[in-house]
């Protein structure tokens, strides 16, 4: 036997198992933080994705991200960047609450014991389930938001929509519930793989950044911000093409795309080329880091508060 004592390697303390209620409540807080931090660049993204194709010899409506930003602020003021925020701010708390709830459910469905650490494929699967959970409430909110975001500043009499409730009423009057939910399939095609990538990346970075021997719940604010922001980057790297299809489909006049997203992608590839599927890339990526860093920071802070205030919940 060696005269030197061998110290066993320190182990990373597993993250405490959260209840479904805590996942739901903390996810809602994270969602509100996401909208507040990211909505201005989301408006720019939607306007770039949905601007009409210019006629031969005419310049495009917007030359790029910063041109769209400057024209919007110049014509509509700073708060023009927050157009359409009413719909996501009302819907985002339950959407993110359901998303984090779905991720938690997906993890627990695959765990044999409460403290089992899942593989990255299992985490991706749990994230995809979260995307399924959110689509039912995400799709109509996205449709309303996009229609308001592309509505350029004009006199009150010329505006088609007065606000989120008016959009919902007009859509229902024009085409019933099917019109309100137009783009649901495209939303699902975007959110399932993107949500899987989102949660898997965050979990991977949390494991990577947790100091040896410490609990992941003790991670510093800076590391939480970095992990959350990078999760947003990876999420949108997957989501951009289906997001373009969704935005085009949800903002097109009734009857433009009778076969849904299939017609959209055929038209885009034929008339604009494959790179048009990445329209809005710059504002999306500029938005992805701060918005999702805010989301996970809000989630983790809310979770810590709930663990302190209601440990038995």
N, C-alpha and C positions, 0 to 999 in steps of 0.2 A: 504493500500500500504506500502511495506517495506521501511524503511528509508534508507536502503542500495541500492545503484545503482547496477543493474546487467548489466555486460558488455556482449554483445552477443559474442558467440564463434567466433574466427577468422576462416575464410574460406580459403582453399587453392585456390590460383588464378589459373585458368585454363591455360593450355599451349596454346599459340597463335596458331590459325589455320594457317597451312603452305600451300602455294600454291603447285600445282603439279610440277611446274618448280623447285621450291626450294627443294622439296623432291627428285627430280631426280638428281639435281646437287650435293646436299650434300650427297646423297647416294653413288654417284660415288666416292667422296673423301673418304668416309668411307670404300668402297671396296678396294681401293688401299692400305689404311692403314692395312686392314686385311691381304692381301697377303704378304706384306713386313714383318709383324710381325709373321705370322703363317706358311709360306711355308716350312721351314725346317722340322718341325714336321709333316706336311702333307706328305712330301716325305717318311718319316719313316713309317707313317701309311699305305700308299699304298704298300710299299715294304713288310710289314708284312702281309697285307691282301692277297697279290697275290703270296707269295713265294710258290714254289711247295711242295707238300706233300713228306716228305723224304721216301726213300726206307727203308724196314725193316732193323734195325740195324744201319742205318745212322743217324747222328745228323741233326737237321733242319738247314736250311741256316742261320737263325738268331735265337738266344735263346730268344730274347726279345727286348724291345725298346732300351735299352742302348747298347746292343750288335750290333744291326743294326746301331745305331748312330756311334759307334766307328769304325765299319768295313767300313762304308760309308766314313767317314772322313779320315781314314787311307789309303784307296785305291783310293779315288777320290778327296780328299781335302775337305776343308770346303764348297767350292762352289758346290760340288756334292749334297749338301743338297738343293740347289736351282735349281736342274734340273727340266725342265718342267715349270719353272715360266713364260716363255714367253707367253704361251697360257693364263693362268689366268690373268696375268698383263694386257694383251691386252683386254681380255674379261671381267675382273672383274669390271671395272668401269661401263660399261653399265649394267652388271648383277646386281650389287648392286643398281645402279641408278634405274633400272626397279623394283627391289625388293621394295625399299622404295617408289617408285611411286605407285606400286601395293598395298602396305599397306595403303598408303594415300587414294587411290581410294576406297579400301575396307571399310575404316572407313567412308568416305563421303557418300558412298552408303547406309550405315545403319543409318546415323544421320538424325534426323528430323530437327534439327537446327545446324548451324555451331559450336556452343559451347557446344553441348550435349556431356556428358561424357558416353562413351560406357561401357557396361558390359564386363567382361573378356571373356565370350563366343563370344561376338561380335568381340572383339579384336583378338581372336583366328581365327575366320572366315576370318577377314581381312588379317591376316598373311598367311592363307592358299591360299588366292587369290594371294598374293605376290609370293608364291611358284609356282603357275601356270604361272604367268607372266614370271618368270625367266627360266623355263625349256627349252624353245625353243633355248635360247642362251647358257644355262648352259651345256646341254647334250654333244654337240660336243666338247666344251672346256674341259670338264671333261675327255672325251675319249682320246683326244690328250695329256692332262697332264699326265694321268695314264700310257699311253704307253711310254712316255719319262721317267717317274719316275722309271719304272721297268727295264729300259735299263741299265744294269750294265756297268761300265767303261771298255772300250776296245779300241783297236786301231781304228783309224778313218775308216779304210777299212772294219772293221768287224761290225761297227755300222749299224743297219738297218735304223735308222732315224737320220737325221742331225739336225733337229729342228722342231718346230711346223708346219711351212708351209710344210715341207717335209712330215710330218706325214699326214697332211690333203690331200696332193696330192696322196700319196700312198693309203690311205684308199679309196679315191674316185675312183682311178684307179682299185683297187681290187674289190670293191663292190658297187660303186656308192654312192648316197646320203644316202642310207639305212645304209651303213657301217659307214659313218661319224656320223650318229645319233643313232648308236646302243646304247642301254641302256637308251633311252629316258623314257620309261615306268618306269624303276627302279629309274631313277632320279626323276621323278614326285612322285613316291611312297615314296621317301625319303624326298623331299623338301616340299610337302604340309603340312603334320603334323608337321615336324620339324620347318618350317617357322612360322606356327601358334603358336607353343610353344615359339619360339624365340621372336617374337614381343609381345606376351601376357606377357611373363616374364619380359621383359624390361619395359613395361608400368606399370605393377604391382609394380615393385621395384621403379620406378620413383615416383609413387604415395606414396608409403610407406616411401621413404627417403626424400621427399620434406619437409623442415621445415614448420611448421604451419604458415599460413599467407603469404607464399612466393610463387612465380611462379616457376614452374618446369624448366623454362628456366634459372633460377638463381642457379640451383644446382651446388655444388662444383665439381671440376675436379675429386676428389677422389670418390665421390658418383656416378658420371657418369661412371667412370672406373669400379666400383664395379657392378653397374647395368648391364652394357654392358657385362662384363666378365661372370656374372652369367647367363645372357640370353644365352650366348654361351654354357655354361655347360648344361643347360636344353635342348637346341636345339639338342646337340649331344647325350644326353641320349635317345632321341627319334630316332635319325637318324642313329645310328651305324649299326644295322642289315641290313636295306635296303642299306646302303652305302657299306657294304661288298659285297652284291649281285651285286650292280652296278659295283664295281671295278673288281670283277671276270668276269662278263659278258663283260665289255668293254675291258679287256686285253686278253681274251681268243682267240685262233686262230679261224679263220672263220669256222663255221659249228660245233663248239664244243657244243654249246647249241642251238639246232634248235628251241626249244620252249621258249627261252629267260630265264627270271628270274626264271620261274617255274622249269626248268631243273637245274639251279644253286642251288636253295634251296634244291631240292631233293638230289642232289649229296653231298652237304655239310652235310646235316643231316644224310645221310646214311654212309658217309665215315669218317666224322670228328666230328660229334656231334653238339648239339645246341650251345655250348660255342664258336664254331668257328665263329658264327655270331657276336661275340664281339671281333674278332681279331683287333688289332690296338687300343684297348680301352685306353691303357696308353698314347701313343703319342697324341691321339685325345683329351683326357681330359687335358693333359699338354698344348696343343695348344689352346684349346677352350677359356680359360679365357683371355690370353693376346691378341689373335687375335681379339676377338670380343669386348674386352675392347677398343682396338685401333680403331675398326670399329665405334662404337658408339661415342667415343670421337671425331674422325675425322668428323663424321656426325654432331654432335652438334656444334663443332667449326665452320665448314663450314656454318651451318645454321645461326649461330649468325653473321658471316661475311656477309652473303647474306642479312639478315634482316637489317644490318647496311648500307651496300653499295647500296642495291636496295630494299628499304622498300615496294615499290609499285609493285614489280615483282610477 
